[in-house]
Amino acid sequence: MAKDVFLTNGTGYIGQPLARALREKGYNVTALSRSDESSAKLKELQVKAHRGELAKPETFVDAAKQADIIIHTAATRDANFAKNDEAAVAALLDAIKGSNKTFIYTSGTWVLGNTGNVIATENSPYNAPAPVQFRTEVEKTVLAAVKNGTRAIVLRPALVYGHNGGLLEQIFVRAADRGEVQQIGPGENSWTFVDVDDLADLYALIVEKGVAGQIYHGAHGAPVKVKDFAEQVAKAYGLAGKIKTVPVEEARQGLGFIADALTLDNQIDAAKTKRDLGWQPRRPSISEFIVQRGRALAGSTR
């Protein structure tokens, strides 16, 4: 009999590929829906919609409780996002306490902060910058839930790319619109990436094989220096040499705290995750994707 999954986001950048991957594996999927538009998208994905709001756990906890597996990927993207995340996680964990049901929390590799020249692993110490410090405590809360009879697991994606959405899409589209690539700071720091469809596959593997109380990294490929990334984007978009260095203070005006996060040297390793779960990313690398996206954006402007 197919197991039931509840997603706190089934239509977002990560949530939609995840919902699709789970449906392809035969799971019955229900996802939190905040609007008629979201409900319509879920219907197209053959996912059942449950109307509610992430900021109001009472609107979805009972529905989540009916599932065998809960995957939390949602965020409110507002000034209360940390508070809302903490409240949602607390309510969901309390709802399934003692049931041995699965709870997967989506964190992020930014909780490891500035890794410098060290390649951080799943066992590296926390060093989260202030804006994502709350996730350090939420991770600890999730992992501690194992003692209360919950199969609780943390997944930390690196910078996600693929399709035409997410944070990196802002960089790509702005480059195309402005005729230049904007780079925050000198670009000597490095980023690690993961394709959104490979990440969806990883979620599915964690559902099937993940060990309670473990942290898994969603990262693939060698870290890329930001200045090299900027050069790749510029070349792919026919903007070679047109790179503008933007001070972090200026970047904050458009990106908020994310501007600071993008100046981190966030070099991530996922060898343990690949070894333990058999995860084998197979989509185009970030460099290959940049070329593909550059061609697509160039074609759309003709």
C-alpha positions in Angstrom: 0.0 0.0 0.0 1.4 3.4 -1.0 2.5 5.7 1.8 1.1 9.2 2.3 3.4 12.2 2.2 2.6 15.7 3.4 4.6 18.6 2.0 4.5 22.1 3.5 5.2 23.4 -0.1 4.4 21.5 -3.2 4.4 24.3 -5.8 7.6 26.2 -4.9 11.0 26.0 -6.6 12.1 22.9 -4.6 8.6 21.7 -3.7 7.3 21.1 -7.2 10.1 18.8 -8.4 9.9 17.1 -5.1 6.2 16.5 -5.4 6.7 15.2 -8.9 9.5 12.8 -7.8 7.4 11.4 -5.0 4.4 10.9 -7.2 6.6 9.0 -9.8 7.7 6.7 -7.0 4.1 5.9 -6.1 3.5 8.0 -3.0 0.2 9.6 -2.3 1.1 13.3 -1.9 -0.8 16.1 -0.1 0.6 19.6 0.0 -0.2 22.8 1.8 -1.9 25.3 -0.5 -2.2 29.0 0.2 -4.3 30.0 -2.8 -6.5 28.9 -5.6 -3.6 29.2 -8.0 -1.4 26.9 -5.8 -4.3 24.4 -5.6 -4.6 24.4 -9.4 -0.9 23.7 -9.8 -1.1 20.9 -7.3 -4.0 19.3 -9.3 -1.8 19.3 -12.4 0.9 17.5 -10.4 -1.7 15.0 -9.2 -1.2 16.2 -5.7 -4.0 16.7 -3.2 -4.2 20.3 -1.9 -4.8 21.2 1.7 -5.7 24.9 2.2 -3.8 26.6 5.0 -1.0 29.0 5.9 2.4 28.2 7.1 2.2 31.0 9.7 -0.8 29.3 11.2 0.1 25.7 12.1 -3.4 25.1 13.3 -4.5 25.2 9.7 -2.5 22.2 8.6 -1.3 20.1 11.6 -4.2 17.8 11.6 -3.8 17.1 7.8 0.0 16.5 8.4 -0.8 14.1 11.2 -2.6 11.8 8.8 0.5 11.3 6.7 3.3 8.7 7.1 5.9 11.2 6.0 6.2 14.9 6.5 8.7 17.0 4.5 9.1 20.6 5.5 10.4 22.8 2.6 8.3 25.9 3.0 9.3 29.4 4.1 7.2 32.5 4.4 9.8 34.9 3.0 8.9 37.7 5.2 10.2 39.4 8.4 8.7 36.6 10.5 10.2 33.8 8.5 12.4 32.5 11.4 9.5 32.7 13.9 7.1 31.0 11.5 9.6 28.2 10.7 10.3 27.5 14.4 6.5 27.4 15.1 5.7 25.1 12.2 8.4 22.7 13.1 7.5 22.6 16.7 3.8 22.0 15.9 4.5 19.3 13.3 6.9 17.4 15.6 4.5 17.5 18.5 1.7 16.2 16.2 3.7 13.0 15.3 5.5 12.5 18.6 5.9 8.8 19.5 4.5 7.6 16.1 7.9 6.7 14.5 6.7 8.6 11.5 9.2 10.4 9.2 9.9 14.1 9.5 12.4 15.7 7.1 13.5 19.3 7.7 15.0 21.4 5.0 17.8 23.6 6.4 20.7 24.8 4.3 24.5 24.7 4.2 24.6 28.4 5.3 24.3 27.1 8.9 28.0 26.1 8.5 28.8 29.7 7.8 32.2 30.8 6.3 34.1 27.5 5.8 37.2 29.2 4.5 39.5 26.8 2.7 38.0 23.8 4.6 35.5 21.6 2.8 32.7 21.2 5.3 31.0 17.8 5.9 27.8 16.7 7.5 29.7 16.5 10.8 31.3 20.0 10.7 30.4 22.4 13.6 27.8 25.1 13.3 29.0 28.6 12.4 25.8 30.2 11.1 25.7 33.9 10.4 23.1 35.9 12.4 20.2 35.8 9.8 20.2 32.0 9.7 21.2 31.4 13.3 17.7 30.2 14.1 18.2 27.2 11.8 20.9 25.9 14.0 18.4 25.6 16.9 15.7 24.2 14.7 18.1 21.5 13.4 18.9 20.6 17.0 15.2 20.5 17.9 14.5 18.2 14.9 17.4 15.8 15.7 16.4 15.7 19.3 12.9 14.5 18.3 14.4 11.1 17.6 14.3 10.5 21.4 10.5 11.1 21.3 9.9 8.4 18.8 10.2 10.3 15.5 12.2 9.4 12.5 13.6 12.9 12.3 16.2 13.9 9.6 17.8 17.1 8.4 18.6 17.9 4.8 20.9 20.8 3.9 20.9 21.8 0.3 23.7 24.0 -1.1 22.9 26.7 -3.7 20.1 25.2 -5.8 19.9 25.7 -9.6 18.0 24.2 -12.5 14.9 25.1 -14.5 14.2 28.8 -14.4 13.6 29.7 -10.7 15.3 30.1 -7.4 17.9 32.5 -6.1 20.3 32.0 -8.9 17.7 32.9 -11.5 17.7 36.4 -10.0 21.4 36.7 -10.9 20.8 35.3 -14.4 17.8 37.5 -15.2 19.5 40.6 -13.9 22.5 40.0 -16.0 20.4 39.7 -19.1 18.3 42.8 -18.2 21.2 45.0 -17.2 23.8 43.9 -19.7 26.3 43.2 -17.0 26.9 40.6 -14.2 26.8 42.0 -10.7 29.2 40.3 -8.3 28.9 40.9 -4.5 32.4 41.7 -3.2 35.7 40.7 -4.7 34.5 37.2 -5.6 37.3 35.3 -3.9 34.8 33.2 -1.9 33.4 29.9 -3.2 29.9 28.4 -3.6 28.8 24.8 -3.8 25.7 23.9 -5.9 23.1 21.3 -6.4 20.6 20.7 -9.3 17.0 21.0 -8.1 16.0 17.7 -9.7 18.9 15.9 -8.2 17.9 17.4 -4.9 14.3 16.0 -5.4 15.8 12.6 -6.0 17.8 13.0 -2.7 14.7 13.7 -0.7 13.1 10.5 -2.1 16.2 8.5 -1.1 16.1 10.0 2.4 12.4 8.9 2.6 13.4 5.4 1.6 16.9 5.0 3.3 17.6 7.9 5.6 18.6 7.1 9.1 16.9 8.9 12.0 18.9 11.6 13.7 21.2 12.1 10.7 22.1 15.2 8.7 22.5 14.9 4.9 24.0 17.3 2.5 22.5 18.1 -0.9 25.6 19.3 -2.8 27.4 18.1 -5.9 30.5 19.1 -7.7 33.6 21.1 -6.7 33.1 24.5 -5.1 33.3 27.3 -7.6 34.9 30.7 -6.9 32.3 33.5 -7.2 34.5 35.5 -9.6 34.8 32.4 -11.8 31.0 31.9 -11.6 30.5 35.5 -12.6 32.8 35.1 -15.6 31.0 32.0 -16.7 27.6 33.8 -16.6 29.0 36.8 -18.4 30.5 34.7 -21.2 27.3 32.6 -21.6 25.2 35.8 -21.9 27.5 37.5 -24.4 28.7 39.9 -21.7 32.4 38.9 -21.4 34.3 41.3 -19.3 31.1 43.2 -18.2 31.3 42.3 -14.4 30.5 44.9 -11.8 31.6 44.5 -8.2 28.9 45.6 -5.9 29.6 46.4 -2.2 27.6 44.2 0.2 26.0 47.3 1.7 24.5 48.2 -1.7 23.5 44.6 -2.4 21.6 44.4 0.9 19.1 46.9 -0.5 17.9 44.5 -3.1 18.7 41.1 -1.5 18.4 41.7 2.2 20.4 39.3 4.4 20.9 37.0 1.5 23.6 39.5 0.2 25.7 38.7 3.3 25.1 35.0 2.9 26.4 35.2 -0.7 29.7 36.5 0.5 30.3 33.4 2.5 33.0 30.9 1.5 30.6 28.0 1.6 32.5 24.9 0.4 30.5 21.8 1.0 31.1 18.0 0.8 28.4 15.4 0.5 30.5 12.2 0.3 28.8 10.7 3.3 25.3 11.3 1.9 26.3 9.8 -1.5 27.9 6.8 0.2 25.2 6.1 2.7 22.2 6.7 0.5 23.6 5.8 -2.9 22.7 9.3 -4.3 24.1 9.7 -7.8 23.4 13.2 -9.2 23.1 13.0 -13.0 21.9 16.4 -14.2 24.1 19.0 -15.9 26.8 20.7 -13.8 26.4 24.3 -12.8 28.8 25.3 -15.6 26.8 23.4 -18.1 23.5 24.8 -16.8 24.8 28.4 -17.1 25.5 27.8 -20.8 22.0 26.3 -21.3 20.3 29.1 -19.4 22.2 31.8 -21.2 21.1 30.4 -24.6 17.5 30.2 -23.3 17.4 33.8 -22.1 19.1 35.0 -25.3 16.5 33.2 -27.4 13.6 34.7 -25.4 14.8 38.2 -26.1 15.0 37.8 -29.9 
